[in-house]
Amino acid sequence: MLNLKSPVQVDQRTHLFLEQNPSISESLIEELGQNLSQVATFIQPILNAPSRCEISSNYIQAVTTGRTTFLTTNLTNVRSTQVTEMANSWLIGRSNNCAIAILEKSISRCHAVIGHHPNEGFCIMDLGSSNGTWVNGSKLVPLQQQFLKDGDLIEFNKIRAEFFVSGWAAPKSSIQETHY
């Protein structure tokens, strides 16, 4: 369990993020050790994602420590950040069952999926959506993976989001192939 009362002080936003996301906090502290300042350094890019947006006010930020991987986004509410569950893939669509549920009629119920391959990074795949998915202006071929890089622009029909990556990857020797 993360000791938020440790002698190392973290700013209020970091403290709030850690309190509101206990499973991620526990995973981070397990992986990074009891060094709260290291955990805080890892959390800062997550908290600063909205200020990185240059093209759209929306973002999806992929976060990985190698063992802990999750997404943060403001696609569901521009004024707040949603943190997904830790996983290797996240469904995006209009359905409430999606990890990122975008309540917009032009979005298919199961529109796209973002996945993480520890050896190769993050990728996106359109799931045969009615209105398509684009990366940097190019329409994705349904059911074909497109690897993403920091700063890519993703479009789900008319909904635009900038894609950011923060964290670091695990050593390749401890990695298993991820399929979704």
WOMO-V32164 format. One line per field, one symbol per residue. ss: DSSP state (H for helix, E for strand, L for the rest). phi: phi as a letter, one per 40 degrees, with the letter a starting at -180 (. if undefined). burial: # if it has 9 or more other C-alpha atoms within 8 Angstrom, else .. Layout:
ss=???
phi=???
burial=???
This chain:
ss=LLLLLLLLLLLHHHHHHHHHLHHHHHHHHHHHLLLHHHHHHHHHHHHLHHHHLLLLLLEEEEEELLLLEEEEELLLLLLLLEELLLLLEEEEELLLLLLEELLLLLLLLLLEEEEEELLLEEEEEELLLLLLEEELLEELLLLLLEELLLLLEEEELLEEEEEEEEELLLLHHHLLLLLL
phi=.cccbccccbccccdcdcccbcccdcccccccgccccccccccdccccddcccbbbcbabbcbabhbbbabbabccadcabcbcccababcbiccccccbcbcbdcccdbcabbbbbdcbhcabaccgccbgbbbfgbcccdgbcbcbbdgcbbbbfbcbacbbbbhaccdccbbbcbbb
burial=.........#...##..#..#..######..#...##.##.######.##..#..###########.#########.#..####.#.########..######...##.#########..#########.#####....#.#.....##..######..#######...#....#.....
